[in-house]
Amino acid sequence: MRTLSILYDQLTSPSRAVVGLVEQRPYGLAILVVALAVISEVVGKTLVGPGYMLGGVSFLVLSFVAQFAFVLVSLVVATSIYHFAATNEYVTGHARVLFLLIAVCFLPYILLAPLSILAQATPQSGPIWFAGAAAIWIWVFGLKVSAVRHYYAISAGSAFFVVLLPYLIIVGLALIAMMFFFSSIAAALQDFAV
């Protein structure tokens, strides 16, 4: 029963959920939440994009396994970045507990499948689904900020930066890759012109 209370607190009072998760450390619950979120995403994509179902059930299972593995690896990398950015000589914590907290923050993603059903009932399903998915992403981002803030006892601004940091790193790496790509094309065009 305490598990359901933690999940309810995660949606209504994230600070209480952090306390409950740190005390109990239900890692199985965290993996279950991530798995349900990925299932909901796969089902949501199937409902929104009918071409997604062309491969049949085996394709859906393969898609779930691949996305679940990708999400878990991404979660470990993001947790490492969060932990590195949030800790210093004054603020300490455990990365395993942070992994648990961040994984449970994926709980609102379970609403992607119902959102897809709702969007299909309207004439403009694409924009409605996109707006709903963006709102869910913002909600999850806010839950992550709250989890980092309450676990490490840092300010909201610091927690926001900590959670934003992996996205900034991805954008920075993408910009560097684009610069290398376009400079190599420019060099190839110069060699071709000569």
Phi and psi in degrees as GROMACS dihedral restraints (atoms count N, CA, C in turn):
[ dihedral_restraints ]
;  ai    aj    ak    al  type     phi  dphi    fc
    3     4     5     6     1   -63.8    20    10
    4     5     6     7     1   -30.8    20    10
    6     7     8     9     1   -63.0    20    10
    7     8     9    10     1   -45.4    20    10
    9    10    11    12     1   -63.7    20    10
   10    11    12    13     1   -35.9    20    10
   12    13    14    15     1   -64.2    20    10
   13    14    15    16     1   -39.9    20    10
   15    16    17    18     1   -64.7    20    10
   16    17    18    19     1   -43.6    20    10
   18    19    20    21     1   -64.1    20    10
   19    20    21    22     1   -40.7    20    10
   21    22    23    24     1   -62.6    20    10
   22    23    24    25     1   -44.5    20    10
   24    25    26    27     1   -63.3    20    10
   25    26    27    28     1   -33.3    20    10
   27    28    29    30     1   -60.9    20    10
   28    29    30    31     1   -35.5    20    10
   30    31    32    33     1   -84.9    20    10
   31    32    33    34     1   -29.6    20    10
   33    34    35    36     1  -107.6    20    10
   34    35    36    37     1   -36.3    20    10
   36    37    38    39     1  -143.1    20    10
   37    38    39    40     1    83.0    20    10
   39    40    41    42     1   -57.9    20    10
   40    41    42    43     1   -29.9    20    10
   42    43    44    45     1   -65.5    20    10
   43    44    45    46     1   -38.0    20    10
   45    46    47    48     1   -68.7    20    10
   46    47    48    49     1   -35.8    20    10
   48    49    50    51     1   -64.7    20    10
   49    50    51    52     1   -38.4    20    10
   51    52    53    54     1   -60.3    20    10
   52    53    54    55     1   -44.4    20    10
   54    55    56    57     1   -62.1    20    10
   55    56    57    58     1   -46.3    20    10
   57    58    59    60     1   -64.5    20    10
   58    59    60    61     1   -40.2    20    10
   60    61    62    63     1   -69.1    20    10
   61    62    63    64     1   -39.1    20    10
   63    64    65    66     1   -66.4    20    10
   64    65    66    67     1   -37.3    20    10
   66    67    68    69     1   -70.2    20    10
   67    68    69    70     1   -46.8    20    10
   69    70    71    72     1   -89.6    20    10
   70    71    72    73     1   -34.3    20    10
   72    73    74    75     1    52.3    20    10
   73    74    75    76     1    59.5    20    10
   75    76    77    78     1   -83.9    20    10
   76    77    78    79     1    83.6    20    10
   78    79    80    81     1   -64.2    20    10
   79    80    81    82     1   -32.8    20    10
   81    82    83    84     1   -62.2    20    10
   82    83    84    85     1   -38.5    20    10
   84    85    86    87     1   -63.2    20    10
   85    86    87    88     1   -40.7    20    10
   87    88    89    90     1   -62.7    20    10
   88    89    90    91     1   -44.2    20    10
   90    91    92    93     1   -66.5    20    10
   91    92    93    94     1   -38.9    20    10
   93    94    95    96     1   -62.6    20    10
   94    95    96    97     1   -42.5    20    10
   96    97    98    99     1   -62.2    20    10
   97    98    99   100     1   -43.9    20    10
   99   100   101   102     1   -63.7    20    10
  100   101   102   103     1   -43.3    20    10
  102   103   104   105     1   -62.2    20    10
  103   104   105   106     1   -44.4    20    10
  105   106   107   108     1   -65.2    20    10
  106   107   108   109     1   -36.6    20    10
  108   109   110   111     1   -64.7    20    10
  109   110   111   112     1   -41.4    20    10
  111   112   113   114     1   -68.6    20    10
  112   113   114   115     1   -41.3    20    10
  114   115   116   117     1   -59.4    20    10
  115   116   117   118     1   -44.2    20    10
  117   118   119   120     1   -63.0    20    10
  118   119   120   121     1   -38.4    20    10
  120   121   122   123     1   -66.1    20    10
  121   122   123   124     1   -43.5    20    10
  123   124   125   126     1   -63.7    20    10
  124   125   126   127     1   -44.5    20    10
  126   127   128   129     1   -64.7    20    10
  127   128   129   130     1   -41.4    20    10
  129   130   131   132     1   -61.3    20    10
  130   131   132   133     1   -42.9    20    10
  132   133   134   135     1   -64.8    20    10
  133   134   135   136     1   -36.7    20    10
  135   136   137   138     1   -64.8    20    10
  136   137   138   139     1   -40.0    20    10
  138   139   140   141     1   -72.5    20    10
  139   140   141   142     1   -36.5    20    10
  141   142   143   144     1   -78.4    20    10
  142   143   144   145     1   -43.6    20    10
  144   145   146   147     1  -112.0    20    10
  145   146   147   148     1   101.6    20    10
  147   148   149   150     1   -62.8    20    10
  148   149   150   151     1   -22.9    20    10
  150   151   152   153     1   -66.5    20    10
  151   152   153   154     1   -17.3    20    10
  153   154   155   156     1   -67.5    20    10
  154   155   156   157     1   -25.8    20    10
  156   157   158   159     1   -90.9    20    10
  157   158   159   160     1    -0.9    20    10
  159   160   161   162     1   -60.1    20    10
  160   161   162   163     1   -30.0    20    10
  162   163   164   165     1   -78.7    20    10
  163   164   165   166     1    -7.1    20    10
  165   166   167   168     1    83.8    20    10
  166   167   168   169     1  -169.7    20    10
  168   169   170   171     1   -66.6    20    10
  169   170   171   172     1   -37.8    20    10
  171   172   173   174     1   -62.1    20    10
  172   173   174   175     1   -35.5    20    10
  174   175   176   177     1   -67.5    20    10
  175   176   177   178     1   -38.9    20    10
  177   178   179   180     1   -64.4    20    10
  178   179   180   181     1   -41.2    20    10
  180   181   182   183     1   -65.9    20    10
  181   182   183   184     1   -44.0    20    10
  183   184   185   186     1   -63.1    20    10
  184   185   186   187     1   -39.8    20    10
  186   187   188   189     1   -63.4    20    10
  187   188   189   190     1   -42.1    20    10
  189   190   191   192     1   -62.3    20    10
  190   191   192   193     1   -47.5    20    10
  192   193   194   195     1   -62.1    20    10
  193   194   195   196     1   -44.7    20    10
  195   196   197   198     1   -64.6    20    10
  196   197   198   199     1   -45.4    20    10
  198   199   200   201     1   -68.1    20    10
  199   200   201   202     1   -36.1    20    10
  201   202   203   204     1   -64.1    20    10
  202   203   204   205     1   -44.2    20    10
  204   205   206   207     1   -63.5    20    10
  205   206   207   208     1   -43.3    20    10
  207   208   209   210     1   -63.2    20    10
  208   209   210   211     1   -42.2    20    10
  210   211   212   213     1   -65.3    20    10
  211   212   213   214     1   -41.6    20    10
  213   214   215   216     1   -64.2    20    10
  214   215   216   217     1   -43.7    20    10
  216   217   218   219     1   -64.4    20    10
  217   218   219   220     1   -43.8    20    10
  219   220   221   222     1   -61.3    20    10
  220   221   222   223     1   -38.8    20    10
  222   223   224   225     1   -65.2    20    10
  223   224   225   226     1   -40.5    20    10
  225   226   227   228     1   -65.7    20    10
  226   227   228   229     1   -44.6    20    10
  228   229   230   231     1   -64.2    20    10
  229   230   231   232     1   -47.0    20    10
  231   232   233   234     1   -62.7    20    10
  232   233   234   235     1   -40.7    20    10
  234   235   236   237     1   -62.2    20    10
  235   236   237   238     1   -39.5    20    10
  237   238   239   240     1   -62.3    20    10
  238   239   240   241     1   -43.4    20    10
  240   241   242   243     1   -66.2    20    10
  241   242   243   244     1   -43.9    20    10
  243   244   245   246     1   -58.9    20    10
  244   245   246   247     1   -46.7    20    10
  246   247   248   249     1   -64.6    20    10
  247   248   249   250     1   -43.0    20    10
  249   250   251   252     1   -62.5    20    10
  250   251   252   253     1   -43.1    20    10
  252   253   254   255     1   -73.8    20    10
  253   254   255   256     1   -29.5    20    10
  255   256   257   258     1   -88.1    20    10
  256   257   258   259     1   -22.9    20    10
  258   259   260   261     1   -95.9    20    10
  259   260   261   262     1   149.0    20    10
  261   262   263   264     1  -153.2    20    10
  262   263   264   265     1  -164.1    20    10
  264   265   266   267     1   -68.8    20    10
  265   266   267   268     1   -17.0    20    10
  267   268   269   270     1  -100.3    20    10
  268   269   270   271     1   -29.3    20    10
  270   271   272   273     1  -113.0    20    10
  271   272   273   274     1   122.8    20    10
  273   274   275   276     1  -126.3    20    10
  274   275   276   277     1   162.7    20    10
  276   277   278   279     1  -175.2    20    10
  277   278   279   280     1   178.1    20    10
  279   280   281   282     1  -112.5    20    10
  280   281   282   283     1   133.0    20    10
  282   283   284   285     1   -65.3    20    10
  283   284   285   286     1   -33.1    20    10
  285   286   287   288     1   -62.7    20    10
  286   287   288   289     1   -41.3    20    10
  288   289   290   291     1   -68.5    20    10
  289   290   291   292     1   -39.4    20    10
  291   292   293   294     1   -63.4    20    10
  292   293   294   295     1   -39.0    20    10
  294   295   296   297     1   -56.9    20    10
  295   296   297   298     1   -45.3    20    10
  297   298   299   300     1   -59.6    20    10
  298   299   300   301     1   -47.3    20    10
  300   301   302   303     1   -63.4    20    10
  301   302   303   304     1   -43.6    20    10
  303   304   305   306     1   -70.3    20    10
  304   305   306   307     1   -37.6    20    10
  306   307   308   309     1   -62.9    20    10
  307   308   309   310     1   -40.8    20    10
  309   310   311   312     1   -69.7    20    10
  310   311   312   313     1   -21.5    20    10
  312   313   314   315     1   -65.7    20    10
  313   314   315   316     1   -14.1    20    10
  315   316   317   318     1   -76.3    20    10
  316   317   318   319     1    -1.8    20    10
  318   319   320   321     1   -52.4    20    10
  319   320   321   322     1   -43.8    20    10
  321   322   323   324     1   -63.5    20    10
  322   323   324   325     1   -19.8    20    10
  324   325   326   327     1   -63.8    20    10
  325   326   327   328     1   -16.6    20    10
  327   328   329   330     1   -63.9    20    10
  328   329   330   331     1   -20.1    20    10
  330   331   332   333     1   -79.6    20    10
  331   332   333   334     1    -0.4    20    10
  333   334   335   336     1   -66.1    20    10
  334   335   336   337     1   -39.5    20    10
  336   337   338   339     1   -66.5    20    10
  337   338   339   340     1   -48.5    20    10
  339   340   341   342     1   -61.1    20    10
  340   341   342   343     1   -34.3    20    10
  342   343   344   345     1   -62.2    20    10
  343   344   345   346     1   -39.9    20    10
  345   346   347   348     1   -65.6    20    10
  346   347   348   349     1   -39.8    20    10
  348   349   350   351     1   -64.2    20    10
  349   350   351   352     1   -44.1    20    10
  351   352   353   354     1   -62.8    20    10
  352   353   354   355     1   -42.4    20    10
  354   355   356   357     1   -66.0    20    10
  355   356   357   358     1   -35.6    20    10
  357   358   359   360     1   -67.9    20    10
  358   359   360   361     1   -20.7    20    10
  360   361   362   363     1   -81.0    20    10
  361   362   363   364     1    -5.1    20    10
  363   364   365   366     1  -111.4    20    10
  364   365   366   367     1   157.6    20    10
  366   367   368   369     1   -68.6    20    10
  367   368   369   370     1   -30.4    20    10
  369   370   371   372     1  -106.7    20    10
  370   371   372   373     1    71.4    20    10
  372   373   374   375     1   -69.4    20    10
  373   374   375   376     1   -36.5    20    10
  375   376   377   378     1   -60.6    20    10
  376   377   378   379     1   -56.4    20    10
  378   379   380   381     1   -63.8    20    10
  379   380   381   382     1   -34.9    20    10
  381   382   383   384     1   -67.8    20    10
  382   383   384   385     1   -42.8    20    10
  384   385   386   387     1   -64.9    20    10
  385   386   387   388     1   -42.6    20    10
  387   388   389   390     1   -63.0    20    10
  388   389   390   391     1   -44.0    20    10
  390   391   392   393     1   -64.6    20    10
  391   392   393   394     1   -41.9    20    10
  393   394   395   396     1   -65.9    20    10
  394   395   396   397     1   -41.7    20    10
  396   397   398   399     1   -65.7    20    10
  397   398   399   400     1   -38.1    20    10
  399   400   401   402     1   -65.2    20    10
  400   401   402   403     1   -40.3    20    10
  402   403   404   405     1   -64.1    20    10
  403   404   405   406     1   -39.8    20    10
  405   406   407   408     1   -66.4    20    10
  406   407   408   409     1   -41.1    20    10
  408   409   410   411     1   -61.9    20    10
  409   410   411   412     1   -42.7    20    10
  411   412   413   414     1   -63.8    20    10
  412   413   414   415     1   -39.9    20    10
  414   415   416   417     1   -61.0    20    10
  415   416   417   418     1   -46.6    20    10
  417   418   419   420     1   -63.4    20    10
  418   419   420   421     1   -41.2    20    10
  420   421   422   423     1   -60.0    20    10
  421   422   423   424     1   -44.1    20    10
  423   424   425   426     1   -63.4    20    10
  424   425   426   427     1   -38.4    20    10
  426   427   428   429     1   -64.3    20    10
  427   428   429   430     1   -38.9    20    10
  429   430   431   432     1   -64.0    20    10
  430   431   432   433     1   -44.1    20    10
  432   433   434   435     1   -60.0    20    10
  433   434   435   436     1   -44.4    20    10
  435   436   437   438     1   -63.2    20    10
  436   437   438   439     1   -42.0    20    10
  438   439   440   441     1   -63.6    20    10
  439   440   441   442     1   -45.8    20    10
  441   442   443   444     1   -64.4    20    10
  442   443   444   445     1   -42.4    20    10
  444   445   446   447     1   -62.0    20    10
  445   446   447   448     1   -47.2    20    10
  447   448   449   450     1   -75.9    20    10
  448   449   450   451     1   -33.9    20    10
  450   451   452   453     1   -71.7    20    10
  451   452   453   454     1   -44.4    20    10
  453   454   455   456     1   -91.9    20    10
  454   455   456   457     1    -5.0    20    10
  456   457   458   459     1    54.6    20    10
  457   458   459   460     1    51.4    20    10
  459   460   461   462     1  -114.1    20    10
  460   461   462   463     1   171.8    20    10
  462   463   464   465     1   -70.4    20    10
  463   464   465   466     1   162.8    20    10
  465   466   467   468     1   -64.6    20    10
  466   467   468   469     1   -38.1    20    10
  468   469   470   471     1   -64.7    20    10
  469   470   471   472     1   -42.1    20    10
  471   472   473   474     1   -64.7    20    10
  472   473   474   475     1   -42.7    20    10
  474   475   476   477     1   -64.2    20    10
  475   476   477   478     1   -39.7    20    10
  477   478   479   480     1   -60.6    20    10
  478   479   480   481     1   -44.7    20    10
  480   481   482   483     1   -65.0    20    10
  481   482   483   484     1   -39.8    20    10
  483   484   485   486     1   -60.5    20    10
  484   485   486   487     1   -44.4    20    10
  486   487   488   489     1   -73.8    20    10
  487   488   489   490     1   -30.7    20    10
  489   490   491   492     1   -75.6    20    10
  490   491   492   493     1   -23.7    20    10
  492   493   494   495     1   -55.6    20    10
  493   494   495   496     1   -45.7    20    10
  495   496   497   498     1   -60.4    20    10
  496   497   498   499     1   -35.5    20    10
  498   499   500   501     1   -67.5    20    10
  499   500   501   502     1   -39.7    20    10
  501   502   503   504     1   -64.6    20    10
  502   503   504   505     1   -38.2    20    10
  504   505   506   507     1   -64.5    20    10
  505   506   507   508     1   -43.0    20    10
  507   508   509   510     1   -62.6    20    10
  508   509   510   511     1   -44.8    20    10
  510   511   512   513     1   -63.0    20    10
  511   512   513   514     1   -43.2    20    10
  513   514   515   516     1   -61.6    20    10
  514   515   516   517     1   -44.2    20    10
  516   517   518   519     1   -65.5    20    10
  517   518   519   520     1   -37.4    20    10
  519   520   521   522     1   -64.7    20    10
  520   521   522   523     1   -41.3    20    10
  522   523   524   525     1   -64.6    20    10
  523   524   525   526     1   -41.4    20    10
  525   526   527   528     1   -63.6    20    10
  526   527   528   529     1   -42.7    20    10
  528   529   530   531     1   -62.9    20    10
  529   530   531   532     1   -40.5    20    10
  531   532   533   534     1   -64.9    20    10
  532   533   534   535     1   -39.2    20    10
  534   535   536   537     1   -62.8    20    10
  535   536   537   538     1   -44.5    20    10
  537   538   539   540     1   -63.2    20    10
  538   539   540   541     1   -41.8    20    10
  540   541   542   543     1   -62.3    20    10
  541   542   543   544     1   -50.1    20    10
  543   544   545   546     1   -70.2    20    10
  544   545   546   547     1   -31.9    20    10
  546   547   548   549     1   -70.0    20    10
  547   548   549   550     1   -34.0    20    10
  549   550   551   552     1   -70.7    20    10
  550   551   552   553     1   -35.2    20    10
  552   553   554   555     1   -66.9    20    10
  553   554   555   556     1   -42.1    20    10
  555   556   557   558     1   -62.7    20    10
  556   557   558   559     1   -40.8    20    10
  558   559   560   561     1   -66.6    20    10
  559   560   561   562     1   -39.2    20    10
  561   562   563   564     1   -67.1    20    10
  562   563   564   565     1   -37.5    20    10
  564   565   566   567     1   -68.9    20    10
  565   566   567   568     1   -36.1    20    10
  567   568   569   570     1   -66.8    20    10
  568   569   570   571     1   -41.1    20    10
  570   571   572   573     1   -65.9    20    10
  571   572   573   574     1   -35.6    20    10
  573   574   575   576     1   -69.5    20    10
  574   575   576   577     1   -37.2    20    10
  576   577   578   579     1   -71.4    20    10
  577   578   579   580     1   -28.8    20    10
